[in-house]
Amino acid sequence: MIALGDQLEALPDWALHTLSEHASDERHHTYSAAELEEARTHDAYWNAAQMEMVLTGKMHNYMRMYWGKKIIEWTEAPSDAHALMAWLNNRYELDGRDPNSWGGFAWCFGKHDQPFKERAIFGKVRWMSCTGLERNFDIDAYVRKIDQMSDEIDLEAQG
């Protein structure tokens, strides 16, 4: 059975069309699968979300939305972003391969949403910014918490 979001074709026509129109837009940052997996981006917020997933098998839901949106922004094409999200999620999340995960992926690409103001890379698909995190979420406390967790695990591994 194919779960919702398992394929980009599950997206609404408007989302497929707008993502296709913007697939060749210039990306200011692009990262390899290894760089993303190892949380080696310029974005401390995204890196914390990735590390939370790697270390605990879970990720705060608001951060999970941001995490997915940034993968779209930092990969060469929507199909690459989708494959990378699936790979990372299925490898590290406790709910990997669950239909709810696929529904979350699909939302990042416009499923169960409406068109928004057109912008580079995303077209009319909803975009998320770090200023939104800062406004709606205590992101600095979140980053500190994940950094501390990572440091503690590093110390345990050394000792």
PyMOL CGO cylinders between C-alpha atoms (Angstrom):
from pymol import cmd
from pymol.cgo import CYLINDER

trace = [
    CYLINDER, 0.00, 0.00, 0.00, 1.31, 3.48, -0.86, 0.3, 1, 1, 1, 1, 1, 1,
    CYLINDER, 1.31, 3.48, -0.86, 0.96, 5.87, 2.07, 0.3, 1, 1, 1, 1, 1, 1,
    CYLINDER, 0.96, 5.87, 2.07, -0.10, 9.48, 1.63, 0.3, 1, 1, 1, 1, 1, 1,
    CYLINDER, -0.10, 9.48, 1.63, 2.94, 11.43, 0.55, 0.3, 1, 1, 1, 1, 1, 1,
    CYLINDER, 2.94, 11.43, 0.55, 4.93, 8.35, -0.45, 0.3, 1, 1, 1, 1, 1, 1,
    CYLINDER, 4.93, 8.35, -0.45, 5.20, 9.85, -3.91, 0.3, 1, 1, 1, 1, 1, 1,
    CYLINDER, 5.20, 9.85, -3.91, 5.27, 13.45, -5.03, 0.3, 1, 1, 1, 1, 1, 1,
    CYLINDER, 5.27, 13.45, -5.03, 2.39, 12.63, -7.36, 0.3, 1, 1, 1, 1, 1, 1,
    CYLINDER, 2.39, 12.63, -7.36, 0.16, 12.59, -4.25, 0.3, 1, 1, 1, 1, 1, 1,
    CYLINDER, 0.16, 12.59, -4.25, 0.47, 16.39, -4.13, 0.3, 1, 1, 1, 1, 1, 1,
    CYLINDER, 0.47, 16.39, -4.13, -2.22, 18.73, -5.43, 0.3, 1, 1, 1, 1, 1, 1,
    CYLINDER, -2.22, 18.73, -5.43, -1.75, 19.86, -9.02, 0.3, 1, 1, 1, 1, 1, 1,
    CYLINDER, -1.75, 19.86, -9.02, -1.01, 23.46, -8.00, 0.3, 1, 1, 1, 1, 1, 1,
    CYLINDER, -1.01, 23.46, -8.00, 1.86, 22.30, -5.75, 0.3, 1, 1, 1, 1, 1, 1,
    CYLINDER, 1.86, 22.30, -5.75, 3.36, 20.00, -8.37, 0.3, 1, 1, 1, 1, 1, 1,
    CYLINDER, 3.36, 20.00, -8.37, 3.14, 22.76, -10.96, 0.3, 1, 1, 1, 1, 1, 1,
    CYLINDER, 3.14, 22.76, -10.96, 4.68, 25.51, -8.83, 0.3, 1, 1, 1, 1, 1, 1,
    CYLINDER, 4.68, 25.51, -8.83, 7.49, 23.30, -7.50, 0.3, 1, 1, 1, 1, 1, 1,
    CYLINDER, 7.49, 23.30, -7.50, 8.27, 22.21, -11.05, 0.3, 1, 1, 1, 1, 1, 1,
    CYLINDER, 8.27, 22.21, -11.05, 8.35, 25.82, -12.26, 0.3, 1, 1, 1, 1, 1, 1,
    CYLINDER, 8.35, 25.82, -12.26, 10.88, 26.70, -9.54, 0.3, 1, 1, 1, 1, 1, 1,
    CYLINDER, 10.88, 26.70, -9.54, 12.99, 23.52, -9.56, 0.3, 1, 1, 1, 1, 1, 1,
    CYLINDER, 12.99, 23.52, -9.56, 15.84, 25.28, -11.34, 0.3, 1, 1, 1, 1, 1, 1,
    CYLINDER, 15.84, 25.28, -11.34, 15.84, 28.35, -9.08, 0.3, 1, 1, 1, 1, 1, 1,
    CYLINDER, 15.84, 28.35, -9.08, 19.21, 29.22, -7.58, 0.3, 1, 1, 1, 1, 1, 1,
    CYLINDER, 19.21, 29.22, -7.58, 19.84, 27.82, -4.12, 0.3, 1, 1, 1, 1, 1, 1,
    CYLINDER, 19.84, 27.82, -4.12, 22.01, 29.95, -1.85, 0.3, 1, 1, 1, 1, 1, 1,
    CYLINDER, 22.01, 29.95, -1.85, 23.04, 26.85, 0.08, 0.3, 1, 1, 1, 1, 1, 1,
    CYLINDER, 23.04, 26.85, 0.08, 23.06, 23.22, -0.99, 0.3, 1, 1, 1, 1, 1, 1,
    CYLINDER, 23.06, 23.22, -0.99, 24.14, 20.29, 1.12, 0.3, 1, 1, 1, 1, 1, 1,
    CYLINDER, 24.14, 20.29, 1.12, 24.99, 16.68, 0.46, 0.3, 1, 1, 1, 1, 1, 1,
    CYLINDER, 24.99, 16.68, 0.46, 23.14, 13.84, 2.16, 0.3, 1, 1, 1, 1, 1, 1,
    CYLINDER, 23.14, 13.84, 2.16, 26.16, 13.31, 4.45, 0.3, 1, 1, 1, 1, 1, 1,
    CYLINDER, 26.16, 13.31, 4.45, 26.30, 16.98, 5.45, 0.3, 1, 1, 1, 1, 1, 1,
    CYLINDER, 26.30, 16.98, 5.45, 22.61, 16.95, 6.31, 0.3, 1, 1, 1, 1, 1, 1,
    CYLINDER, 22.61, 16.95, 6.31, 22.78, 13.64, 8.14, 0.3, 1, 1, 1, 1, 1, 1,
    CYLINDER, 22.78, 13.64, 8.14, 25.69, 14.92, 10.23, 0.3, 1, 1, 1, 1, 1, 1,
    CYLINDER, 25.69, 14.92, 10.23, 23.97, 18.29, 10.88, 0.3, 1, 1, 1, 1, 1, 1,
    CYLINDER, 23.97, 18.29, 10.88, 26.73, 20.28, 9.16, 0.3, 1, 1, 1, 1, 1, 1,
    CYLINDER, 26.73, 20.28, 9.16, 24.75, 23.24, 7.77, 0.3, 1, 1, 1, 1, 1, 1,
    CYLINDER, 24.75, 23.24, 7.77, 25.00, 26.97, 8.34, 0.3, 1, 1, 1, 1, 1, 1,
    CYLINDER, 25.00, 26.97, 8.34, 21.71, 26.87, 10.28, 0.3, 1, 1, 1, 1, 1, 1,
    CYLINDER, 21.71, 26.87, 10.28, 22.09, 26.11, 14.02, 0.3, 1, 1, 1, 1, 1, 1,
    CYLINDER, 22.09, 26.11, 14.02, 18.32, 25.67, 14.39, 0.3, 1, 1, 1, 1, 1, 1,
    CYLINDER, 18.32, 25.67, 14.39, 18.14, 23.06, 11.64, 0.3, 1, 1, 1, 1, 1, 1,
    CYLINDER, 18.14, 23.06, 11.64, 21.25, 21.32, 12.96, 0.3, 1, 1, 1, 1, 1, 1,
    CYLINDER, 21.25, 21.32, 12.96, 19.65, 21.04, 16.41, 0.3, 1, 1, 1, 1, 1, 1,
    CYLINDER, 19.65, 21.04, 16.41, 16.51, 19.49, 14.92, 0.3, 1, 1, 1, 1, 1, 1,
    CYLINDER, 16.51, 19.49, 14.92, 18.57, 16.96, 12.97, 0.3, 1, 1, 1, 1, 1, 1,
    CYLINDER, 18.57, 16.96, 12.97, 20.62, 16.09, 16.07, 0.3, 1, 1, 1, 1, 1, 1,
    CYLINDER, 20.62, 16.09, 16.07, 17.49, 15.68, 18.19, 0.3, 1, 1, 1, 1, 1, 1,
    CYLINDER, 17.49, 15.68, 18.19, 16.24, 13.15, 15.66, 0.3, 1, 1, 1, 1, 1, 1,
    CYLINDER, 16.24, 13.15, 15.66, 19.58, 11.31, 15.49, 0.3, 1, 1, 1, 1, 1, 1,
    CYLINDER, 19.58, 11.31, 15.49, 20.05, 11.24, 19.28, 0.3, 1, 1, 1, 1, 1, 1,
    CYLINDER, 20.05, 11.24, 19.28, 16.50, 10.50, 20.43, 0.3, 1, 1, 1, 1, 1, 1,
    CYLINDER, 16.50, 10.50, 20.43, 14.56, 9.12, 17.47, 0.3, 1, 1, 1, 1, 1, 1,
    CYLINDER, 14.56, 9.12, 17.47, 12.13, 12.04, 17.80, 0.3, 1, 1, 1, 1, 1, 1,
    CYLINDER, 12.13, 12.04, 17.80, 11.91, 15.66, 16.77, 0.3, 1, 1, 1, 1, 1, 1,
    CYLINDER, 11.91, 15.66, 16.77, 9.74, 18.48, 18.10, 0.3, 1, 1, 1, 1, 1, 1,
    CYLINDER, 9.74, 18.48, 18.10, 6.81, 18.78, 15.68, 0.3, 1, 1, 1, 1, 1, 1,
    CYLINDER, 6.81, 18.78, 15.68, 7.30, 22.49, 14.95, 0.3, 1, 1, 1, 1, 1, 1,
    CYLINDER, 7.30, 22.49, 14.95, 10.97, 21.81, 14.25, 0.3, 1, 1, 1, 1, 1, 1,
    CYLINDER, 10.97, 21.81, 14.25, 10.04, 18.88, 12.02, 0.3, 1, 1, 1, 1, 1, 1,
    CYLINDER, 10.04, 18.88, 12.02, 8.13, 21.25, 9.75, 0.3, 1, 1, 1, 1, 1, 1,
    CYLINDER, 8.13, 21.25, 9.75, 11.08, 23.64, 9.61, 0.3, 1, 1, 1, 1, 1, 1,
    CYLINDER, 11.08, 23.64, 9.61, 13.47, 20.71, 9.05, 0.3, 1, 1, 1, 1, 1, 1,
    CYLINDER, 13.47, 20.71, 9.05, 11.49, 19.53, 6.01, 0.3, 1, 1, 1, 1, 1, 1,
    CYLINDER, 11.49, 19.53, 6.01, 11.08, 22.98, 4.51, 0.3, 1, 1, 1, 1, 1, 1,
    CYLINDER, 11.08, 22.98, 4.51, 14.82, 23.64, 4.71, 0.3, 1, 1, 1, 1, 1, 1,
    CYLINDER, 14.82, 23.64, 4.71, 15.61, 20.34, 3.01, 0.3, 1, 1, 1, 1, 1, 1,
    CYLINDER, 15.61, 20.34, 3.01, 13.47, 21.52, 0.11, 0.3, 1, 1, 1, 1, 1, 1,
    CYLINDER, 13.47, 21.52, 0.11, 15.35, 24.82, 0.10, 0.3, 1, 1, 1, 1, 1, 1,
    CYLINDER, 15.35, 24.82, 0.10, 18.80, 23.20, 0.22, 0.3, 1, 1, 1, 1, 1, 1,
    CYLINDER, 18.80, 23.20, 0.22, 18.48, 20.46, -2.39, 0.3, 1, 1, 1, 1, 1, 1,
    CYLINDER, 18.48, 20.46, -2.39, 18.67, 20.67, -6.17, 0.3, 1, 1, 1, 1, 1, 1,
    CYLINDER, 18.67, 20.67, -6.17, 15.11, 19.50, -6.90, 0.3, 1, 1, 1, 1, 1, 1,
    CYLINDER, 15.11, 19.50, -6.90, 11.88, 18.65, -5.06, 0.3, 1, 1, 1, 1, 1, 1,
    CYLINDER, 11.88, 18.65, -5.06, 12.32, 14.95, -5.88, 0.3, 1, 1, 1, 1, 1, 1,
    CYLINDER, 12.32, 14.95, -5.88, 15.79, 15.03, -4.27, 0.3, 1, 1, 1, 1, 1, 1,
    CYLINDER, 15.79, 15.03, -4.27, 14.36, 16.74, -1.19, 0.3, 1, 1, 1, 1, 1, 1,
    CYLINDER, 14.36, 16.74, -1.19, 11.58, 14.16, -0.91, 0.3, 1, 1, 1, 1, 1, 1,
    CYLINDER, 11.58, 14.16, -0.91, 13.98, 11.23, -1.21, 0.3, 1, 1, 1, 1, 1, 1,
    CYLINDER, 13.98, 11.23, -1.21, 16.36, 12.75, 1.33, 0.3, 1, 1, 1, 1, 1, 1,
    CYLINDER, 16.36, 12.75, 1.33, 13.58, 13.48, 3.83, 0.3, 1, 1, 1, 1, 1, 1,
    CYLINDER, 13.58, 13.48, 3.83, 12.34, 9.92, 3.52, 0.3, 1, 1, 1, 1, 1, 1,
    CYLINDER, 12.34, 9.92, 3.52, 15.83, 8.48, 3.95, 0.3, 1, 1, 1, 1, 1, 1,
    CYLINDER, 15.83, 8.48, 3.95, 16.67, 10.56, 7.04, 0.3, 1, 1, 1, 1, 1, 1,
    CYLINDER, 16.67, 10.56, 7.04, 13.25, 10.12, 8.61, 0.3, 1, 1, 1, 1, 1, 1,
    CYLINDER, 13.25, 10.12, 8.61, 13.12, 6.38, 8.01, 0.3, 1, 1, 1, 1, 1, 1,
    CYLINDER, 13.12, 6.38, 8.01, 16.64, 5.91, 9.32, 0.3, 1, 1, 1, 1, 1, 1,
    CYLINDER, 16.64, 5.91, 9.32, 16.35, 7.94, 12.54, 0.3, 1, 1, 1, 1, 1, 1,
    CYLINDER, 16.35, 7.94, 12.54, 12.74, 8.64, 13.52, 0.3, 1, 1, 1, 1, 1, 1,
    CYLINDER, 12.74, 8.64, 13.52, 10.88, 6.15, 15.69, 0.3, 1, 1, 1, 1, 1, 1,
    CYLINDER, 10.88, 6.15, 15.69, 7.85, 6.75, 13.48, 0.3, 1, 1, 1, 1, 1, 1,
    CYLINDER, 7.85, 6.75, 13.48, 9.81, 6.34, 10.25, 0.3, 1, 1, 1, 1, 1, 1,
    CYLINDER, 9.81, 6.34, 10.25, 7.81, 4.56, 7.55, 0.3, 1, 1, 1, 1, 1, 1,
    CYLINDER, 7.81, 4.56, 7.55, 4.58, 5.39, 9.39, 0.3, 1, 1, 1, 1, 1, 1,
    CYLINDER, 4.58, 5.39, 9.39, 1.78, 6.95, 7.33, 0.3, 1, 1, 1, 1, 1, 1,
    CYLINDER, 1.78, 6.95, 7.33, 1.85, 9.99, 9.65, 0.3, 1, 1, 1, 1, 1, 1,
    CYLINDER, 1.85, 9.99, 9.65, 5.45, 10.61, 8.61, 0.3, 1, 1, 1, 1, 1, 1,
    CYLINDER, 5.45, 10.61, 8.61, 4.48, 10.48, 4.96, 0.3, 1, 1, 1, 1, 1, 1,
    CYLINDER, 4.48, 10.48, 4.96, 1.62, 12.90, 5.64, 0.3, 1, 1, 1, 1, 1, 1,
    CYLINDER, 1.62, 12.90, 5.64, 4.12, 15.28, 7.21, 0.3, 1, 1, 1, 1, 1, 1,
    CYLINDER, 4.12, 15.28, 7.21, 6.40, 15.02, 4.19, 0.3, 1, 1, 1, 1, 1, 1,
    CYLINDER, 6.40, 15.02, 4.19, 3.50, 15.76, 1.90, 0.3, 1, 1, 1, 1, 1, 1,
    CYLINDER, 3.50, 15.76, 1.90, 2.55, 18.84, 3.94, 0.3, 1, 1, 1, 1, 1, 1,
    CYLINDER, 2.55, 18.84, 3.94, 6.07, 20.25, 3.45, 0.3, 1, 1, 1, 1, 1, 1,
    CYLINDER, 6.07, 20.25, 3.45, 5.44, 20.08, -0.30, 0.3, 1, 1, 1, 1, 1, 1,
    CYLINDER, 5.44, 20.08, -0.30, 1.93, 21.60, -0.21, 0.3, 1, 1, 1, 1, 1, 1,
    CYLINDER, 1.93, 21.60, -0.21, -0.47, 18.73, 0.58, 0.3, 1, 1, 1, 1, 1, 1,
    CYLINDER, -0.47, 18.73, 0.58, -3.43, 19.76, 2.79, 0.3, 1, 1, 1, 1, 1, 1,
    CYLINDER, -3.43, 19.76, 2.79, -2.43, 23.39, 2.38, 0.3, 1, 1, 1, 1, 1, 1,
    CYLINDER, -2.43, 23.39, 2.38, -3.22, 26.33, 0.14, 0.3, 1, 1, 1, 1, 1, 1,
    CYLINDER, -3.22, 26.33, 0.14, -1.12, 28.37, -2.26, 0.3, 1, 1, 1, 1, 1, 1,
    CYLINDER, -1.12, 28.37, -2.26, 0.79, 31.29, -0.75, 0.3, 1, 1, 1, 1, 1, 1,
    CYLINDER, 0.79, 31.29, -0.75, 2.63, 34.28, -2.17, 0.3, 1, 1, 1, 1, 1, 1,
    CYLINDER, 2.63, 34.28, -2.17, 5.07, 33.09, -4.82, 0.3, 1, 1, 1, 1, 1, 1,
    CYLINDER, 5.07, 33.09, -4.82, 8.75, 33.03, -3.92, 0.3, 1, 1, 1, 1, 1, 1,
    CYLINDER, 8.75, 33.03, -3.92, 11.95, 31.47, -5.21, 0.3, 1, 1, 1, 1, 1, 1,
    CYLINDER, 11.95, 31.47, -5.21, 12.41, 27.68, -4.85, 0.3, 1, 1, 1, 1, 1, 1,
    CYLINDER, 12.41, 27.68, -4.85, 9.02, 27.08, -3.18, 0.3, 1, 1, 1, 1, 1, 1,
    CYLINDER, 9.02, 27.08, -3.18, 6.84, 28.79, -5.73, 0.3, 1, 1, 1, 1, 1, 1,
    CYLINDER, 6.84, 28.79, -5.73, 3.44, 29.01, -4.01, 0.3, 1, 1, 1, 1, 1, 1,
    CYLINDER, 3.44, 29.01, -4.01, 4.18, 26.30, -1.44, 0.3, 1, 1, 1, 1, 1, 1,
    CYLINDER, 4.18, 26.30, -1.44, 4.35, 27.59, 2.14, 0.3, 1, 1, 1, 1, 1, 1,
    CYLINDER, 4.35, 27.59, 2.14, 7.83, 28.63, 3.26, 0.3, 1, 1, 1, 1, 1, 1,
    CYLINDER, 7.83, 28.63, 3.26, 9.19, 28.74, 6.83, 0.3, 1, 1, 1, 1, 1, 1,
    CYLINDER, 9.19, 28.74, 6.83, 11.86, 31.07, 8.16, 0.3, 1, 1, 1, 1, 1, 1,
    CYLINDER, 11.86, 31.07, 8.16, 14.06, 31.22, 11.22, 0.3, 1, 1, 1, 1, 1, 1,
    CYLINDER, 14.06, 31.22, 11.22, 12.30, 34.44, 12.26, 0.3, 1, 1, 1, 1, 1, 1,
    CYLINDER, 12.30, 34.44, 12.26, 9.09, 32.43, 12.51, 0.3, 1, 1, 1, 1, 1, 1,
    CYLINDER, 9.09, 32.43, 12.51, 10.84, 30.02, 14.87, 0.3, 1, 1, 1, 1, 1, 1,
    CYLINDER, 10.84, 30.02, 14.87, 12.15, 32.90, 16.94, 0.3, 1, 1, 1, 1, 1, 1,
    CYLINDER, 12.15, 32.90, 16.94, 8.68, 34.45, 17.14, 0.3, 1, 1, 1, 1, 1, 1,
    CYLINDER, 8.68, 34.45, 17.14, 6.69, 31.28, 17.89, 0.3, 1, 1, 1, 1, 1, 1,
    CYLINDER, 6.69, 31.28, 17.89, 9.10, 29.04, 19.75, 0.3, 1, 1, 1, 1, 1, 1,
    CYLINDER, 9.10, 29.04, 19.75, 11.88, 29.40, 22.35, 0.3, 1, 1, 1, 1, 1, 1,
    CYLINDER, 11.88, 29.40, 22.35, 14.42, 28.30, 19.77, 0.3, 1, 1, 1, 1, 1, 1,
    CYLINDER, 14.42, 28.30, 19.77, 17.50, 29.33, 21.75, 0.3, 1, 1, 1, 1, 1, 1,
    CYLINDER, 17.50, 29.33, 21.75, 16.47, 27.12, 24.68, 0.3, 1, 1, 1, 1, 1, 1,
    CYLINDER, 16.47, 27.12, 24.68, 15.79, 24.29, 22.25, 0.3, 1, 1, 1, 1, 1, 1,
    CYLINDER, 15.79, 24.29, 22.25, 19.26, 24.60, 20.68, 0.3, 1, 1, 1, 1, 1, 1,
    CYLINDER, 19.26, 24.60, 20.68, 20.91, 24.71, 24.12, 0.3, 1, 1, 1, 1, 1, 1,
    CYLINDER, 20.91, 24.71, 24.12, 18.99, 21.59, 25.19, 0.3, 1, 1, 1, 1, 1, 1,
    CYLINDER, 18.99, 21.59, 25.19, 20.06, 19.62, 22.11, 0.3, 1, 1, 1, 1, 1, 1,
    CYLINDER, 20.06, 19.62, 22.11, 23.67, 20.84, 22.33, 0.3, 1, 1, 1, 1, 1, 1,
    CYLINDER, 23.67, 20.84, 22.33, 23.80, 19.76, 25.99, 0.3, 1, 1, 1, 1, 1, 1,
    CYLINDER, 23.80, 19.76, 25.99, 22.32, 16.37, 25.12, 0.3, 1, 1, 1, 1, 1, 1,
    CYLINDER, 22.32, 16.37, 25.12, 24.90, 15.92, 22.37, 0.3, 1, 1, 1, 1, 1, 1,
    CYLINDER, 24.90, 15.92, 22.37, 27.75, 16.91, 24.71, 0.3, 1, 1, 1, 1, 1, 1,
    CYLINDER, 27.75, 16.91, 24.71, 26.57, 14.43, 27.34, 0.3, 1, 1, 1, 1, 1, 1,
    CYLINDER, 26.57, 14.43, 27.34, 26.45, 11.61, 24.81, 0.3, 1, 1, 1, 1, 1, 1,
    CYLINDER, 26.45, 11.61, 24.81, 29.94, 12.54, 23.57, 0.3, 1, 1, 1, 1, 1, 1,
    CYLINDER, 29.94, 12.54, 23.57, 31.25, 12.41, 27.16, 0.3, 1, 1, 1, 1, 1, 1,
    CYLINDER, 31.25, 12.41, 27.16, 29.64, 9.02, 27.75, 0.3, 1, 1, 1, 1, 1, 1,
    CYLINDER, 29.64, 9.02, 27.75, 31.23, 7.68, 24.59, 0.3, 1, 1, 1, 1, 1, 1,
    CYLINDER, 31.23, 7.68, 24.59, 34.66, 8.92, 25.68, 0.3, 1, 1, 1, 1, 1, 1,
    CYLINDER, 34.66, 8.92, 25.68, 34.44, 7.59, 29.23, 0.3, 1, 1, 1, 1, 1, 1,
]
cmd.load_cgo(trace, "trace")
